[in-house]
Amino acid sequence: MNKYRVAFGSKKTLLAVVHCEDVEHSIRNTRLAKENGAHGVFLINHNFGPKELMENYRAVRTEFPDYWIGINLLGVSLKNIFDYATRHVNGIWTDNAGVPDEEWKRTRGKCQADDFLKETSNWPGIYFGGTAFKYTHQVNDDPATAAENAMAYMDVITTSGSGTGSAPMVDKLKAMRKAVGNFPIANASGNSLENAIDFCEHVDCLITASSLLKTKVRTYGPDEFDPDKIYQMVRLLEQLSD
């Protein structure tokens, strides 16, 4: 059975994204996510490298041993992810899963996605693979075809709008859902209380940062979660899961 379905069933889930600044910041915001009902967090590095992110991960894991904690190692290729990631992380999210299209398979054979599939075959965590994702060469791929090709390589098809904070067109999500049936789909940009109902008609998981923050525009200091915004999003997803 799909690992996402084992962990979360059919309910709609919120995974809050912590843009890690330091250990104290990572723990503080993970606590806000957990206490206000988010189903888990993804820790992501913007201002430092993968080693530092894993230091943050280990500190957060020590503080919250039973909480769902995933990572996105920005700037690390598929072939190098497990040079840093412990096999005890609950989830790995990549922006570009590198899934080959039919032309690639025909002319080049294997690719990084094939090798990463072997790496994750005995790993208990959930793999969220970027598909038709922002800032990759795949962002303009036909979403239905991209989603269908991705199913064999990941546990959750993970897509986005065209940029950070940009919501995808509902038609994109609808096409992906039609192509893959009940296979899990996550959206990782532009999620909000205003569009969650429309999005969750087609996706299972909202990977969310911007709309959960105290300010929509980062003006000073690190990103900080607004507990009320997390609580409201979780309550809405609970209603949509009924």
Backbone as CSV, one residue per row, in Angstrom:
resi,resn,N_x,N_y,N_z,CA_x,CA_y,CA_z,C_x,C_y,C_z
1,MET,0.846,-1.193,0.000,0.000,0.000,0.000,0.884,1.246,0.000
2,ASN,0.420,2.310,-0.626,1.165,3.556,-0.665,1.496,4.050,0.745
3,LYS,2.745,4.467,0.972,3.205,4.849,2.313,2.495,6.088,2.851
4,TYR,2.133,7.000,1.968,1.381,8.166,2.426,0.026,7.740,2.978
5,ARG,-0.644,6.831,2.274,-1.960,6.371,2.716,-1.858,5.622,4.050
6,VAL,-0.784,4.871,4.249,-0.588,4.179,5.520,-0.467,5.186,6.657
7,ALA,0.284,6.252,6.418,0.541,7.244,7.466,-0.661,8.138,7.729
8,PHE,-1.342,8.580,6.668,-2.362,9.612,6.818,-3.763,9.206,6.370
9,GLY,-3.888,8.047,5.766,-5.197,7.614,5.297,-5.712,8.510,4.191
10,SER,-7.001,8.793,4.218,-7.615,9.600,3.162,-7.869,11.039,3.602
11,LYS,-7.472,11.396,4.823,-7.747,12.756,5.295,-6.859,13.769,4.581
12,LYS,-7.336,14.997,4.539,-6.571,16.089,3.966,-5.548,16.552,5.008
13,THR,-4.312,16.729,4.582,-3.247,17.016,5.541,-2.580,18.350,5.263
14,LEU,-2.113,18.971,6.347,-1.314,20.186,6.279,0.084,19.876,6.784
15,LEU,1.080,20.048,5.915,2.479,19.953,6.313,3.058,21.358,6.230
16,ALA,3.394,21.919,7.380,3.866,23.298,7.457,5.366,23.349,7.169
17,VAL,5.784,24.330,6.390,7.178,24.439,5.960,7.923,25.425,6.862
18,VAL,8.960,24.940,7.538,9.809,25.777,8.381,11.054,26.151,7.591
19,HIS,11.188,27.439,7.260,12.407,27.923,6.606,13.444,28.167,7.697
20,CYS,14.255,27.150,7.949,15.112,27.132,9.137,16.138,28.270,9.134
21,GLU,16.255,28.922,10.276,17.270,29.951,10.492,18.366,29.448,11.422
22,ASP,17.954,28.818,12.501,18.871,28.213,13.468,18.063,27.215,14.286
23,VAL,18.710,26.534,15.196,18.047,25.470,15.953,16.875,26.020,16.758
24,GLU,17.086,27.128,17.452,16.025,27.700,18.282,14.805,28.062,17.437
25,HIS,15.039,28.676,16.298,13.956,29.048,15.395,13.216,27.811,14.890
26,SER,13.959,26.778,14.526,13.346,25.555,13.992,12.482,24.869,15.034
27,ILE,12.973,24.784,16.251,12.205,24.155,17.329,10.969,24.986,17.656
28,ARG,11.136,26.295,17.740,10.013,27.174,18.099,8.873,27.058,17.089
29,ASN,9.199,27.086,15.818,8.149,27.041,14.807,7.569,25.648,14.630
30,THR,8.373,24.611,14.824,7.817,23.252,14.822,6.837,23.088,15.969
31,ARG,7.157,23.660,17.116,6.238,23.582,18.252,4.910,24.274,17.923
32,LEU,4.983,25.436,17.291,3.753,26.135,16.906,2.922,25.293,15.941
33,ALA,3.586,24.650,14.980,2.881,23.799,14.032,2.204,22.634,14.744
34,LYS,2.950,21.960,15.590,2.433,20.776,16.283,1.281,21.140,17.223
35,GLU,1.463,22.187,18.023,0.457,22.533,19.024,-0.844,23.027,18.399
36,ASN,-0.773,23.482,17.145,-1.973,23.995,16.501,-2.543,23.047,15.451
37,GLY,-2.042,21.790,15.448,-2.703,20.736,14.705,-2.144,20.365,13.359
38,ALA,-1.084,21.048,12.900,-0.492,20.640,11.622,-0.073,19.181,11.706
39,HIS,-0.251,18.449,10.622,0.006,17.006,10.635,1.504,16.688,10.606
40,GLY,2.307,17.679,10.311,3.758,17.505,10.305,4.419,18.766,9.789
41,VAL,5.733,18.731,9.696,6.486,19.865,9.152,7.514,19.356,8.151
42,PHE,7.859,20.237,7.227,9.042,20.057,6.408,10.045,21.129,6.814
43,LEU,11.261,20.713,7.131,12.355,21.643,7.394,13.102,21.867,6.093
44,ILE,13.387,23.142,5.785,14.021,23.468,4.517,15.114,24.509,4.746
45,ASN,16.196,24.402,4.000,17.328,25.325,4.138,17.327,26.351,3.017
46,HIS,17.379,27.618,3.408,17.541,28.694,2.426,18.856,29.436,2.654
47,ASN,19.271,29.541,3.897,20.409,30.392,4.238,21.669,29.633,4.628
48,PHE,21.630,28.318,4.545,22.815,27.520,4.850,22.734,26.187,4.124
49,GLY,23.746,25.358,4.294,23.861,24.135,3.525,23.175,22.933,4.150
50,PRO,23.294,21.777,3.495,22.592,20.574,3.945,23.061,20.041,5.291
51,LYS,24.354,20.188,5.604,24.833,19.715,6.903,24.162,20.471,8.037
52,GLU,24.050,21.789,7.858,23.403,22.603,8.890,21.924,22.269,9.010
53,LEU,21.276,21.980,7.866,19.873,21.601,7.941,19.706,20.330,8.761
54,MET,20.577,19.367,8.563,20.467,18.119,9.309,20.772,18.318,10.798
55,GLU,21.595,19.298,11.128,21.797,19.635,12.539,20.496,20.164,13.141
56,ASN,19.801,21.008,12.368,18.499,21.491,12.815,17.514,20.330,12.944
57,TYR,17.523,19.440,11.951,16.617,18.295,11.999,16.841,17.462,13.263
58,ARG,18.097,17.156,13.576,18.379,16.314,14.740,17.908,16.979,16.032
59,ALA,18.060,18.297,16.118,17.608,19.007,17.311,16.085,18.984,17.417
60,VAL,15.411,19.198,16.294,13.950,19.177,16.292,13.443,17.777,16.592
61,ARG,14.085,16.760,16.041,13.673,15.377,16.296,13.825,15.024,17.773
62,THR,14.904,15.477,18.396,15.106,15.223,19.827,13.995,15.854,20.646
63,GLU,13.582,17.062,20.242,12.534,17.783,20.970,11.154,17.169,20.742
64,PHE,10.930,16.649,19.546,9.611,16.095,19.175,9.801,14.695,18.582
65,PRO,10.082,13.712,19.410,10.464,12.381,18.900,9.370,11.662,18.125
66,ASP,8.112,12.010,18.360,7.014,11.268,17.731,6.273,12.069,16.665
67,TYR,6.757,13.245,16.353,6.074,14.100,15.375,6.571,13.776,13.970
68,TRP,5.710,14.026,12.955,6.097,13.785,11.567,6.985,14.934,11.108
69,ILE,8.239,14.638,10.750,9.206,15.654,10.348,9.884,15.210,9.062
70,GLY,9.728,16.028,8.028,10.389,15.775,6.757,11.402,16.862,6.455
71,ILE,12.166,16.684,5.376,13.198,17.649,4.993,13.153,17.897,3.490
72,ASN,13.580,19.094,3.102,13.853,19.418,1.706,15.257,19.992,1.661
73,LEU,16.190,19.244,1.107,17.590,19.640,1.045,17.832,20.436,-0.238
74,LEU,17.582,21.730,-0.178,17.752,22.564,-1.360,19.195,22.525,-1.844
75,GLY,19.358,22.426,-3.140,20.692,22.448,-3.725,21.399,21.111,-3.745
76,VAL,20.742,20.060,-3.249,21.351,18.726,-3.224,20.681,17.866,-4.285
77,SER,21.457,17.260,-5.142,20.905,16.421,-6.206,20.373,15.110,-5.645
78,LEU,19.533,14.453,-6.416,18.956,13.181,-5.969,20.019,12.187,-5.545
79,LYS,21.102,12.100,-6.315,22.112,11.083,-6.039,22.865,11.328,-4.741
80,ASN,22.758,12.555,-4.202,23.506,12.888,-2.985,22.630,13.057,-1.752
81,ILE,21.331,12.905,-1.873,20.447,13.178,-0.739,20.775,12.323,0.472
82,PHE,21.017,11.026,0.255,21.278,10.160,1.404,22.722,10.237,1.885
83,ASP,23.518,11.122,1.299,24.800,11.465,1.908,24.566,12.317,3.152
84,TYR,23.409,12.965,3.213,23.082,13.853,4.336,21.894,13.353,5.141
85,ALA,20.865,12.904,4.462,19.608,12.570,5.128,19.740,11.270,5.909
86,THR,19.328,11.297,7.149,19.222,10.069,7.919,18.021,9.276,7.431
87,ARG,18.100,8.011,7.497,16.982,7.171,7.055,15.823,7.178,8.045
88,HIS,15.967,7.950,9.149,14.876,8.055,10.106,13.987,9.265,9.848
89,VAL,14.315,10.099,8.861,13.413,11.208,8.551,12.102,10.642,8.027
90,ASN,11.004,11.297,8.378,9.690,10.786,7.968,9.389,11.047,6.505
91,GLY,10.008,12.098,5.956,9.723,12.414,4.569,10.859,13.153,3.905
92,ILE,10.988,12.970,2.608,11.914,13.747,1.776,11.093,14.376,0.657
93,TRP,11.307,15.682,0.491,10.636,16.433,-0.567,11.703,16.997,-1.493
94,THR,11.558,16.742,-2.781,12.459,17.313,-3.775,11.660,18.205,-4.707
95,ASP,12.267,19.296,-5.150,11.602,20.167,-6.109,11.563,19.533,-7.502
96,ASN,12.594,18.777,-7.825,12.687,18.160,-9.155,13.003,16.680,-8.993
97,ALA,12.006,15.859,-9.237,12.189,14.412,-9.088,12.920,13.796,-10.267
98,GLY,13.138,14.573,-11.318,13.919,14.087,-12.453,13.312,12.907,-13.177
99,VAL,12.002,12.812,-13.163,11.339,11.671,-13.809,11.533,11.775,-15.322
100,PRO,12.005,10.727,-15.958,12.266,10.779,-17.408,10.981,10.716,-18.220
101,ASP,10.950,11.484,-19.303,9.834,11.330,-20.218,10.162,10.209,-21.199
102,GLU,9.259,9.931,-22.100,9.436,8.795,-23.007,10.642,8.986,-23.925
103,GLU,10.898,10.217,-24.338,12.053,10.467,-25.200,13.357,10.178,-24.457
104,TRP,13.421,10.612,-23.188,14.629,10.332,-22.392,14.851,8.827,-22.273
105,LYS,13.793,8.097,-21.926,13.914,6.656,-21.772,14.405,6.003,-23.052
106,ARG,13.912,6.493,-24.180,14.241,5.896,-25.471,15.681,6.197,-25.882
107,THR,16.165,7.419,-25.578,17.471,7.840,-26.089,18.602,7.743,-25.073
108,ARG,18.261,7.785,-23.766,19.321,7.829,-22.757,19.256,6.709,-21.727
109,GLY,18.132,6.049,-21.628,18.031,4.953,-20.681,17.811,5.433,-19.261
110,LYS,18.581,4.917,-18.309,18.393,5.218,-16.891,18.745,6.666,-16.583
111,CYS,18.217,7.132,-15.430,18.478,8.500,-14.986,18.537,8.510,-13.464
112,GLN,18.743,9.697,-12.884,18.843,9.805,-11.432,17.584,9.322,-10.727
113,ALA,16.429,9.543,-11.344,15.181,9.105,-10.726,15.151,7.593,-10.548
114,ASP,15.699,6.857,-11.496,15.766,5.391,-11.373,16.656,4.986,-10.201
115,ASP,17.809,5.640,-10.091,18.730,5.317,-9.003,18.136,5.678,-7.649
116,PHE,17.445,6.826,-7.595,16.850,7.243,-6.321,15.713,6.310,-5.926
117,LEU,15.016,5.769,-6.905,13.960,4.796,-6.625,14.534,3.586,-5.894
118,LYS,15.712,3.129,-6.312,16.361,2.010,-5.622,16.771,2.406,-4.212
119,GLU,17.288,3.648,-4.068,17.720,4.132,-2.748,16.560,4.122,-1.759
120,THR,15.367,4.466,-2.227,14.231,4.604,-1.330,13.415,3.326,-1.186
121,SER,13.781,2.279,-1.881,12.963,1.058,-1.881,12.854,0.439,-0.489
122,ASN,13.914,0.531,0.317,13.885,-0.035,1.671,13.860,1.044,2.749
123,TRP,13.591,2.266,2.348,13.508,3.393,3.286,12.057,3.553,3.740
124,PRO,11.800,3.668,5.044,10.414,3.694,5.522,9.699,5.020,5.337
125,GLY,10.423,6.084,4.980,9.814,7.397,4.869,8.990,7.571,3.603
126,ILE,8.379,8.754,3.478,7.488,9.080,2.365,8.209,10.047,1.439
127,TYR,8.243,9.724,0.161,8.938,10.557,-0.814,7.945,11.431,-1.573
128,PHE,8.103,12.751,-1.424,7.307,13.750,-2.127,8.146,14.272,-3.292
129,GLY,7.850,13.827,-4.505,8.680,14.148,-5.660,8.131,15.296,-6.474
130,GLY,8.954,16.329,-6.669,8.534,17.489,-7.442,8.184,17.127,-8.876
131,THR,6.990,17.516,-9.318,6.459,17.151,-10.636,5.794,18.375,-11.261
132,ALA,6.227,18.746,-12.465,5.752,19.997,-13.079,5.878,21.126,-12.065
133,PHE,7.076,21.244,-11.472,7.307,22.074,-10.292,7.985,23.390,-10.661
134,LYS,7.712,24.417,-9.859,8.260,25.759,-10.087,9.787,25.744,-10.170
135,TYR,10.316,26.620,-11.011,11.749,26.847,-11.167,12.514,25.625,-11.672
136,THR,11.829,24.670,-12.262,12.499,23.545,-12.914,12.104,23.551,-14.383
137,HIS,12.873,22.815,-15.178,12.542,22.749,-16.606,11.230,22.019,-16.847
138,GLN,10.701,21.363,-15.805,9.466,20.593,-15.963,8.201,21.393,-15.667
139,VAL,8.362,22.655,-15.230,7.198,23.397,-14.761,6.125,23.530,-15.841
140,ASN,6.532,23.565,-17.095,5.561,23.708,-18.179,5.186,22.382,-18.841
141,ASP,5.624,21.271,-18.250,5.226,19.977,-18.790,3.708,19.813,-18.722
142,ASP,3.173,19.033,-19.631,1.756,18.698,-19.558,1.498,18.031,-18.212
143,PRO,0.666,18.619,-17.348,0.556,18.111,-15.981,0.012,16.694,-15.883
144,ALA,-0.934,16.340,-16.738,-1.493,14.992,-16.675,-0.440,13.946,-17.022
145,THR,0.299,14.196,-18.102,1.344,13.253,-18.505,2.451,13.191,-17.472
146,ALA,2.851,14.349,-16.953,3.904,14.389,-15.943,3.495,13.600,-14.702
147,ALA,2.252,13.768,-14.278,1.767,13.053,-13.097,1.719,11.549,-13.334
148,GLU,1.241,11.167,-14.495,1.149,9.739,-14.817,2.530,9.096,-14.845
149,ASN,3.514,9.803,-15.430,4.888,9.276,-15.475,5.516,9.193,-14.091
150,ALA,5.086,10.092,-13.190,5.725,10.189,-11.876,5.314,9.082,-10.911
151,MET,4.177,8.472,-11.129,3.616,7.545,-10.154,4.572,6.428,-9.753
152,ALA,5.355,5.940,-10.695,6.231,4.799,-10.411,7.455,5.185,-9.591
153,TYR,7.708,6.487,-9.414,8.963,6.931,-8.822,8.820,7.528,-7.426
154,MET,7.629,7.691,-6.907,7.450,8.430,-5.658,6.197,7.986,-4.940
155,ASP,6.052,8.455,-3.713,4.868,8.153,-2.919,3.807,9.238,-3.042
156,VAL,4.235,10.485,-3.250,3.308,11.609,-3.372,3.755,12.501,-4.528
157,ILE,2.917,12.650,-5.531,3.185,13.587,-6.622,3.046,14.995,-6.059
158,THR,4.109,15.791,-6.197,4.143,17.094,-5.527,4.352,18.192,-6.559
159,THR,3.370,19.075,-6.668,3.424,20.097,-7.707,3.296,21.474,-7.107
160,SER,3.243,22.505,-7.976,3.228,23.888,-7.498,2.686,24.794,-8.584
161,GLY,2.571,26.087,-8.231,2.331,27.113,-9.229,3.630,27.468,-9.916
162,SER,3.654,28.605,-10.574,4.832,28.984,-11.359,5.946,29.592,-10.537
163,GLY,5.661,29.974,-9.274,6.694,30.590,-8.450,6.331,30.493,-6.988
164,THR,7.248,30.926,-6.114,7.013,30.894,-4.681,5.794,31.735,-4.330
165,GLY,4.859,31.141,-3.596,3.646,31.838,-3.215,2.597,31.890,-4.300
166,SER,2.927,31.400,-5.489,2.000,31.421,-6.619,1.152,30.153,-6.625
167,ALA,-0.140,30.338,-6.649,-1.041,29.179,-6.648,-1.153,28.592,-8.050
168,PRO,-1.186,27.277,-8.161,-1.400,26.664,-9.472,-2.844,26.850,-9.918
169,MET,-3.055,26.765,-11.200,-4.420,26.789,-11.707,-5.133,25.516,-11.259
170,VAL,-6.385,25.661,-10.879,-7.166,24.492,-10.473,-7.223,23.472,-11.606
171,ASP,-7.237,23.951,-12.851,-7.273,23.033,-13.996,-6.057,22.110,-14.007
172,LYS,-4.912,22.614,-13.567,-3.704,21.797,-13.503,-3.893,20.656,-12.505
173,LEU,-4.374,20.993,-11.324,-4.581,19.977,-10.288,-5.657,18.979,-10.701
174,LYS,-6.691,19.479,-11.349,-7.768,18.607,-11.815,-7.260,17.609,-12.844
175,ALA,-6.420,18.075,-13.761,-5.868,17.191,-14.793,-4.979,16.118,-14.180
176,MET,-4.189,16.506,-13.186,-3.306,15.535,-12.530,-4.129,14.477,-11.795
177,ARG,-5.159,14.929,-11.090,-6.005,13.964,-10.369,-6.677,12.992,-11.332
178,LYS,-7.190,13.487,-12.431,-7.844,12.611,-13.399,-6.871,11.579,-13.946
179,ALA,-5.595,11.964,-14.100,-4.596,11.066,-14.679,-4.169,9.959,-13.727
180,VAL,-4.195,10.218,-12.400,-3.590,9.258,-11.461,-4.594,8.614,-10.515
181,GLY,-5.873,8.941,-10.641,-6.859,8.320,-9.772,-6.646,8.686,-8.310
182,ASN,-6.572,7.690,-7.434,-6.475,7.919,-5.987,-5.034,8.099,-5.507
183,PHE,-4.088,8.122,-6.415,-2.686,8.267,-6.010,-2.503,9.620,-5.310
184,PRO,-1.737,9.683,-4.202,-1.613,10.935,-3.447,-0.975,12.073,-4.250
185,ILE,-1.550,13.262,-4.107,-1.029,14.473,-4.724,-0.909,15.548,-3.653
186,ALA,0.203,16.291,-3.671,0.397,17.438,-2.783,0.629,18.691,-3.620
187,ASN,0.152,19.810,-3.117,0.485,21.099,-3.726,1.380,21.877,-2.765
188,ALA,2.458,22.482,-3.315,3.473,23.091,-2.460,3.689,24.573,-2.724
189,SER,2.704,25.275,-3.262,2.819,26.734,-3.335,1.455,27.367,-3.465
190,GLY,1.316,28.553,-2.869,0.099,29.333,-3.033,-1.119,28.836,-2.287
191,ASN,-0.962,27.910,-1.355,-2.103,27.423,-0.590,-2.590,28.499,0.377
192,SER,-3.900,28.603,0.531,-4.467,29.586,1.449,-5.847,29.124,1.886
193,LEU,-6.391,29.811,2.905,-7.754,29.516,3.324,-8.746,29.772,2.197
194,GLU,-8.411,30.743,1.342,-9.320,31.123,0.268,-9.412,30.073,-0.837
195,ASN,-8.335,29.337,-1.085,-8.381,28.361,-2.182,-8.320,26.905,-1.727
196,ALA,-8.211,26.666,-0.422,-8.041,25.294,0.062,-9.203,24.390,-0.329
197,ILE,-10.406,24.914,-0.315,-11.570,24.092,-0.672,-11.467,23.639,-2.121
198,ASP,-11.138,24.575,-3.015,-11.007,24.219,-4.438,-9.846,23.260,-4.656
199,PHE,-8.705,23.523,-4.003,-7.530,22.680,-4.191,-7.773,21.268,-3.660
200,CYS,-8.386,21.186,-2.486,-8.536,19.877,-1.840,-9.576,18.999,-2.509
201,GLU,-10.265,19.535,-3.490,-11.108,18.674,-4.323,-10.237,17.753,-5.170
202,HIS,-8.971,18.163,-5.377,-8.083,17.436,-6.277,-6.791,16.954,-5.627
203,VAL,-6.395,17.522,-4.481,-5.144,17.121,-3.832,-5.420,16.605,-2.432
204,ASP,-4.429,15.888,-1.914,-4.547,15.284,-0.586,-3.818,16.067,0.493
205,CYS,-2.800,16.818,0.077,-1.890,17.429,1.043,-1.530,18.836,0.603
206,LEU,-1.525,19.772,1.567,-1.081,21.131,1.323,0.237,21.347,2.060
207,ILE,1.315,21.521,1.305,2.632,21.839,1.866,2.732,23.359,1.852
208,THR,2.743,23.975,3.038,2.404,25.393,3.122,3.349,26.165,4.034
209,ALA,3.737,27.354,3.574,4.546,28.262,4.381,3.905,29.645,4.426
210,SER,3.888,30.353,3.292,3.582,31.790,3.255,2.282,32.162,3.950
211,SER,1.209,31.426,3.679,-0.090,31.814,4.229,-0.223,31.488,5.713
212,LEU,0.780,30.832,6.287,0.757,30.507,7.718,1.609,31.453,8.548
213,LEU,2.245,32.415,7.899,3.182,33.297,8.590,2.474,34.503,9.200
214,LYS,3.157,35.145,10.142,2.599,36.334,10.783,2.440,37.472,9.790
215,THR,3.365,37.585,8.847,3.251,38.597,7.798,3.402,37.909,6.451
216,LYS,2.635,38.361,5.459,2.706,37.757,4.131,4.011,38.110,3.427
217,VAL,4.524,39.313,3.697,5.764,39.750,3.079,6.840,39.807,4.156
218,ARG,7.937,39.133,3.900,9.020,39.107,4.876,9.736,40.452,4.878
219,THR,9.593,41.203,5.973,10.180,42.538,6.053,11.408,42.584,6.951
220,TYR,11.430,41.792,7.952,12.586,41.756,8.844,12.582,40.444,9.616
221,GLY,13.780,39.988,9.963,13.878,38.784,10.767,13.424,37.530,10.042
222,PRO,13.457,36.415,10.752,13.087,35.126,10.153,11.580,34.961,10.019
223,ASP,11.173,34.031,9.159,9.760,33.669,9.044,9.277,33.077,10.365
224,GLU,8.112,33.525,10.814,7.532,33.007,12.047,6.081,32.630,11.794
225,PHE,5.680,31.453,12.260,4.304,31.008,12.088,3.349,31.815,12.963
226,ASP,2.152,32.025,12.423,1.045,32.586,13.179,0.188,31.410,13.637
227,PRO,0.108,31.145,14.932,-0.627,29.957,15.399,-2.089,29.958,14.986
228,ASP,-2.716,31.135,14.947,-4.129,31.192,14.563,-4.339,30.769,13.112
229,LYS,-3.402,31.142,12.237,-3.526,30.776,10.821,-3.371,29.270,10.634
230,ILE,-2.466,28.657,11.379,-2.321,27.200,11.316,-3.596,26.530,11.809
231,TYR,-4.092,27.002,12.945,-5.301,26.413,13.531,-6.471,26.493,12.562
232,GLN,-6.663,27.656,11.933,-7.784,27.818,11.000,-7.646,26.887,9.797
233,MET,-6.433,26.750,9.266,-6.239,25.866,8.117,-6.515,24.413,8.490
234,VAL,-6.048,24.007,9.648,-6.264,22.619,10.081,-7.753,22.347,10.268
235,ARG,-8.465,23.289,10.898,-9.917,23.090,11.101,-10.637,22.967,9.753
236,LEU,-10.228,23.784,8.775,-10.854,23.696,7.461,-10.587,22.337,6.829
237,LEU,-9.355,21.863,6.917,-9.014,20.567,6.309,-9.763,19.427,7.011
238,GLU,-9.988,19.571,8.301,-10.780,18.549,9.011,-12.199,18.479,8.443
239,GLN,-12.787,19.641,8.148,-14.133,19.660,7.562,-14.136,19.028,6.181
240,LEU,-13.056,19.274,5.410,-12.977,18.724,4.059,-12.694,17.231,4.065
241,SER,-12.203,16.723,5.189,-11.886,15.295,5.282,-13.090,14.464,5.692
242,ASP,-14.137,15.132,6.177,-15.312,14.389,6.665,-16.018,13.648,5.518
